[in-house]
Amino acid sequence: FCQEFSKTRFLEERLREAVPGWRRQFPQGRPVCRYFKRWLAWENLVGLEVVVAAAMSEELESAFGHLYLHVVRKKKTVPSRDLYYQFGAVIGDDVTLVERLGHGILGGFKTALMPTTGAQLRKFTIDGEHRSLRFFRLRLTADQTRRLMERVWEVERRHLYPYRFFSQNCASAVLDLLAPTLDPPKRLSSAGLGGAPNGVLVELKHTNLIDYTAPDM
């Protein structure tokens, strides 16, 4: 029960439809995962933001920008808890340029959900690569926010996605992360070219899921 929140919720919903009143047989409810509860720190959670980094021509996978999911905490949060999650391709150091291009365009790499901190983002993306950031608050209810945090917990620990530069990338994976948490679940797809971050922003704006917010860095 510390790893299968989404599957458990799906099963509960199907049981509720098929067997009304089944929950009365289990008055204690779903077991609480103390590790997730400690990581979530619900009382200190403000919400989540989509953060878009400007495009960078030096790297093919960043030619259309890059997308992060920022877990917004209260101001007193220690720096190590100011987390930004990103989907990044898992590429070995021994991969040649030809292999990188071929696998990146046609498929062959996997992408994983990886955390970084605000301090690291500032050091490497803003100061190091001179890329600007745009912040967009996700308009989610408390239940949807909790579901999305459950998805982040699951995917960070258990999932690898197929990766392609232009169609299955950091931006499209965020849509996959978000879609099942909505009520009712929605099919979200990027507008425009493949899975470009700006196309994802257009989709989120059209579905009334984001608001622009002033950056805090």
Solvent accessible surface area in square Angstrom, and as a share of the most:
residue,aa,sasa,rsa
1,F,129,0.54
2,C,31,0.19
3,Q,54,0.24
4,E,50,0.22
5,F,13,0.05
6,S,28,0.18
7,K,138,0.58
8,T,39,0.23
9,R,38,0.14
10,F,122,0.51
11,L,106,0.53
12,E,23,0.10
13,E,50,0.22
14,R,88,0.32
15,L,58,0.29
16,R,139,0.51
17,E,122,0.55
18,A,79,0.61
19,V,77,0.44
20,P,109,0.68
21,G,25,0.24
22,W,32,0.11
23,R,96,0.35
24,R,188,0.69
25,Q,137,0.61
26,F,99,0.41
27,P,118,0.74
28,Q,138,0.61
29,G,26,0.25
30,R,74,0.27
31,P,79,0.50
32,V,111,0.64
33,C,6,0.04
34,R,152,0.56
35,Y,107,0.41
36,F,5,0.02
37,K,130,0.55
38,R,159,0.58
39,W,29,0.10
40,L,2,0.01
41,A,18,0.14
42,W,99,0.35
43,E,130,0.58
44,N,39,0.20
45,L,22,0.11
46,V,96,0.55
47,G,15,0.15
48,L,4,0.02
49,E,22,0.10
50,V,0,0.00
51,V,0,0.00
52,V,5,0.03
53,A,1,0.01
54,A,41,0.32
55,A,58,0.45
56,M,28,0.13
57,S,108,0.70
58,E,135,0.61
59,E,65,0.29
60,L,59,0.29
61,E,49,0.22
62,S,11,0.07
63,A,39,0.30
64,F,88,0.37
65,G,3,0.03
66,H,24,0.11
67,L,0,0.00
68,Y,11,0.04
69,L,3,0.01
70,H,19,0.08
71,V,1,0.01
72,V,33,0.19
73,R,22,0.08
74,K,107,0.45
75,K,173,0.73
76,K,197,0.83
77,T,30,0.18
78,V,86,0.49
79,P,102,0.64
80,S,77,0.50
81,R,65,0.24
82,D,44,0.23
83,L,26,0.13
84,Y,5,0.02
85,Y,3,0.01
86,Q,42,0.19
87,F,2,0.01
88,G,13,0.12
89,A,29,0.23
90,V,84,0.48
91,I,41,0.21
92,G,41,0.39
93,D,156,0.81
94,D,126,0.65
95,V,43,0.25
96,T,75,0.43
97,L,123,0.61
98,V,119,0.68
99,E,77,0.35
100,R,67,0.24
101,L,69,0.34
102,G,29,0.28
103,H,78,0.35
104,G,0,0.00
105,I,76,0.38
106,L,135,0.67
107,G,20,0.20
108,G,59,0.57
109,F,17,0.07
110,K,96,0.41
111,T,1,0.00
112,A,18,0.14
113,L,7,0.03
114,M,76,0.34
115,P,64,0.40
116,T,19,0.11
117,T,26,0.15
118,G,1,0.01
119,A,58,0.45
120,Q,87,0.39
121,L,5,0.02
122,R,97,0.35
123,K,127,0.54
124,F,119,0.49
125,T,8,0.05
126,I,48,0.24
127,D,87,0.45
128,G,49,0.47
129,E,71,0.32
130,H,156,0.70
131,R,18,0.06
132,S,76,0.49
133,L,20,0.10
134,R,99,0.36
135,F,4,0.02
136,F,23,0.10
137,R,108,0.39
138,L,9,0.04
139,R,102,0.37
140,L,32,0.16
141,T,80,0.46
142,A,65,0.50
143,D,95,0.49
144,Q,24,0.11
145,T,14,0.08
146,R,94,0.34
147,R,47,0.17
148,L,1,0.00
149,M,1,0.00
150,E,7,0.03
151,R,27,0.10
152,V,0,0.00
153,W,14,0.05
154,E,7,0.03
155,V,1,0.01
156,E,50,0.23
157,R,101,0.37
158,R,129,0.47
159,H,81,0.36
160,L,110,0.55
161,Y,40,0.15
162,P,62,0.39
163,Y,11,0.04
164,R,86,0.31
165,F,8,0.04
166,F,68,0.28
167,S,53,0.35
168,Q,69,0.31
169,N,13,0.07
170,C,9,0.05
171,A,0,0.00
172,S,29,0.19
173,A,6,0.05
174,V,4,0.02
175,L,6,0.03
176,D,65,0.34
177,L,1,0.00
178,L,2,0.01
179,A,16,0.12
180,P,60,0.38
181,T,1,0.00
182,L,4,0.02
183,D,99,0.51
184,P,95,0.60
185,P,96,0.60
186,K,87,0.37
187,R,229,0.84
188,L,20,0.10
189,S,69,0.45
190,S,27,0.17
191,A,36,0.28
192,G,76,0.73
193,L,104,0.52
194,G,35,0.33
195,G,1,0.01
196,A,14,0.11
197,P,4,0.03
198,N,83,0.42
199,G,7,0.07
200,V,0,0.00
201,L,15,0.08
202,V,62,0.36
203,E,29,0.13
204,L,0,0.00
205,K,120,0.51
206,H,145,0.65
207,T,37,0.21
208,N,91,0.47
209,L,13,0.06
210,I,5,0.02
211,D,39,0.20
212,Y,132,0.50
213,T,32,0.19
214,A,85,0.66
215,P,64,0.40
216,D,110,0.57
217,M,66,0.30
